[in-house]
Amino acid sequence: MRMKPSISLADAQPMIAAARAEAERAGWSVSIAVVDESGVLVAFERMDGANPQSADVSRGKAWTAAVTRLPTKALEDVVKDRPATLSFPGRVPVQGGLPIKVGADCIGGIGVSGAASKDDEQVAQAGLAALPPSKP
């Protein structure tokens, strides 16, 4: 049996806080979602003033990054050459979602929505950088 790490609420909370701090620093009101490797929501925050639709979009970006194990920007780029990939169920191929990896293992995804897509990814990257070090 293979043992692998998994994301916990204790891991996700500092990621949400760091992402929120980055968004506040830049003056953006966003929604931030962290999901586990199968796309199930672990933590979520919608900042005051964030567009209501950003809640669903942030969760969709996090889910997409987790289940594909790819940044959503990579999938956005694929759509340009292969538009049929838009029909894949549940995918949100829009920049702003990043897989959460520990070594070679994908343990989840973080998604942000509410600013420009490149800015959403900047906020997600700040959250990703706050992932606590893995414990033995």
Residue pairs with C-beta under 8 A, 6 or more apart in sequence:
4 105
4 107
5 102
5 103
5 105
5 107
5 134
6 36
6 37
6 107
7 34
7 36
7 37
7 42
7 100
7 107
7 108
8 42
9 42
9 43
10 132
11 131
11 132
12 34
12 42
12 43
12 108
13 43
14 130
14 131
14 132
15 34
15 43
15 100
15 110
15 127
15 128
15 130
15 131
16 32
16 34
16 43
16 44
16 45
16 127
17 130
18 126
18 127
18 129
18 130
19 30
19 32
19 110
19 112
19 123
19 124
19 126
19 127
19 130
20 32
20 45
20 47
21 126
22 122
22 123
22 126
22 127
23 29
23 30
23 32
23 47
23 112
23 114
23 115
23 123
24 47
26 115
26 119
26 122
26 123
28 114
28 115
28 119
28 123
29 47
29 48
29 49
29 50
29 51
29 114
30 47
30 50
30 54
30 58
30 112
30 113
30 114
30 115
30 120
30 123
31 44
31 45
31 46
31 47
31 50
31 54
31 55
31 57
31 58
31 59
31 112
31 113
31 114
32 44
32 45
32 46
32 47
32 58
32 110
32 111
32 112
32 123
32 124
32 127
33 41
33 43
33 44
33 55
33 58
33 59
33 61
33 62
33 110
33 111
33 112
34 41
34 42
34 43
34 44
34 62
34 100
34 108
34 109
34 110
34 127
35 41
35 42
35 59
35 62
35 63
35 66
35 108
35 109
35 110
35 111
36 42
36 66
36 107
36 108
37 66
37 106
37 107
37 108
38 66
38 67
39 62
39 63
39 66
39 67
39 109
41 59
41 62
42 108
44 55
44 58
44 59
46 52
46 54
46 55
47 114
50 114
51 113
51 114
53 113
54 113
54 114
55 113
57 92
57 94
57 96
57 111
57 113
58 96
58 111
58 112
58 113
58 114
59 111
60 90
60 91
60 92
60 97
60 111
61 72
61 92
61 94
61 96
61 97
61 109
61 111
61 112
61 113
61 120
61 124
62 97
62 108
62 109
62 110
62 111
63 90
63 92
63 97
63 109
63 111
64 72
64 75
64 90
64 91
64 92
64 93
64 97
64 109
64 111
65 71
65 72
65 97
65 98
65 99
65 100
65 109
65 110
65 111
66 99
66 100
66 106
66 108
66 109
67 90
67 109
68 75
68 91
68 99
69 99
69 101
69 106
70 99
71 95
71 97
71 98
71 99
71 121
72 92
72 93
72 94
72 95
72 96
72 97
72 98
72 111
73 95
73 96
73 117
73 121
75 85
75 91
75 93
76 93
76 94
76 95
76 117
78 85
78 93
79 85
79 86
79 93
85 91
85 93
86 93
92 111
94 117
95 117
95 118
95 120
95 121
96 111
96 112
96 113
96 117
96 120
96 121
96 123
96 124
97 109
97 110
97 111
97 112
97 121
97 124
98 109
98 110
98 111
98 121
98 124
98 125
98 128
99 106
99 108
99 109
100 106
100 107
100 108
100 109
100 110
100 128
100 131
101 107
102 131
102 134
103 134
110 124
110 127
110 128
111 120
111 124
112 120
112 121
112 123
112 124
112 127
113 120
114 120
115 123
